[in-house]
Amino acid sequence: MASDRSFVEFIVDQIENAGLITYKKMFGEYAVYCEGKVVALICDNRLFVKPTGGGRVFIGQVMEAPAYPGAKLSFLIDDRFEDREWISNLIRITYKELPEPKGKKKSK
């Protein structure tokens, strides 16, 4: 089941205070970016945040699950995404700990 665009836009609205937030449809689901870094995935209308040490400490009791079959584990945010301040803080923490995206190789 693909995610509803209205759910994606709701999540993006909730985290807009974390930085420049954008999203991109990928394979019927969505990647969520903060300042150009993928910080989360939205799959089947569920929010999966990239795991970081700081995020784990911030969340406390973490629920982890793969966003799709074969994916690495992510933090599954089941209910706290409705708390705008809390979810924005988690996205800021995640953004700070993730490496810069690798540049695309230029073809010769």
Secondary structure, DSSP 8 states (H G I E B T S, - for coil): ----HHHHHHHHHHTGGGSSEEEEEETTEEEEEETTEEEEEEETTEEEE---HHHHHHHSS--EEESSTT--EEEEESSGGG-HHHHHHHHHHHHHHS----------
